[in-house]
Amino acid sequence: MSNPSYQKLPGRGLAWSGPSRVWLGEDHVLLVLTRGYLEVYRRFFLNDIQALIVLRTQTGKIWNGVCAFFSALFLWPALALGETGTIITLSLAAPFLATLLINVLRGPTCAFYIRTAVQTERVPAVSRVRAAEKFIARVEPLVKAAQGEWPEPFVPALATLQSSQPVVAGAPPVLGL
Amino acid sequence: MNTPVVCPECAAPVPVEFFQGLRFGPCLGCNTPLLARAFPALLRQAPQGISGERITEAGQAACFYHPGKTAHVPCDACGRFICALCDVELHGQHLCPSCVESRQRKGTLTTFESRRVLWDNIALSVAVLPVATVFLAGFSMVTAPAAILLAVFGWRRPGSLAPRSKIRFVLAIVFSLLEIAAWVAFFYFISVSGEVFQ
């Protein structure tokens, strides 16, 4: 049975495992990862979200380059060929041109992460900068409302925390101390 | 212990100024354009674990699961007394571990569900794939009724947690009925043409 209390959040992405989407629940963000005939869920409770991080990626530019290359590859012979040849090469170039156009219109790509006390999880559903900005604009006020005000004075405390040494995952334990 | 927010790419700490900016700024470690938002939970200290208080006086109500611990609250579902350790607070309700488990088993507690089977996708695939692959089309004699059974079986089963229409079930049934109709027409044609040739 579907849960009508979930609202759609901006973003629709494709991971290697399959498509994914994000939904806004009453008190949490639900990440839905479709893996074949299964849906796998990750919940990020608004009260637990520590940070949202967006990193710009080069994926969109790489796809643009690939599509532009194949478009040019098929369009170039069209200049030298007759009418039938032109139609064939144009029809071969069309999917690449369409992909290129869609990719350009959707804007730059990004990697979006949600950090909680126990994990920093990549959200493949949010893969465009525009979607990430919309996501932040939608979710940020809700997280602030759920968590309340920053403890005073928060800027020095935050600066101290950010200047501290990060815990590197997988670092070997120091023995003999 | 709280840890700083770091760049997921290079693990360099994100400067505080980044949390207030509206634009992307270069990461200090890898120079990748980065945008970040921090929230008060970042500075919150992790709560200490609760172990439940030991019974110190005779006649004190004891936890159903830990006879040596003081009862903290009654379970809102079964009424058993439970200690602070056994108390699972969910949506304003206090539940004992066995009630949480039984609700999870029955599927009435969606909070802990981490995966669900998409019966509509299965039914649609069973209906469409044999025909789509052409060389397996003969199997549709078996898969079409199977797809209808799967659609009927899955219709009332819990589907996706997110809003999702029943259109895939409908398509699976319609497509399967068309396949069955095609097979019936095929066998009818064979029987009729067989009589003609005799």
Interface residues (C-beta under 8 A of the other chain):
Chain A: M1 S2 N3 P4 Y6 K8 R21 W23 L30 V32 T34 Y37 L38 E39 V40 Y41 R42 R43 N47 D48 I49 Q50 A51 L52 I53 V54 L55 R56 A111 Y113 R115 T116 A117 T120 R122 A132 I136 E140 V143 K144 Q147 G148 E149 W150 P151 F154 V155 A157 L158 A159 L161 Q162 S163 S164 P166 V167 V168
Chain B: N2 T3 P4 V5 V6 C7 P8 E9 A11 A12 P13 V14 P15 V16 F19 F24 C27 T32 P33 L34 L35 A36 R37 A38 F39 P40 A41 L42 L43 R44 A46 T110 T111 E113 S114 R115 R116 V117 L118 N121 I122 S125 P158 G159 S160 L161 A162 P163 R164
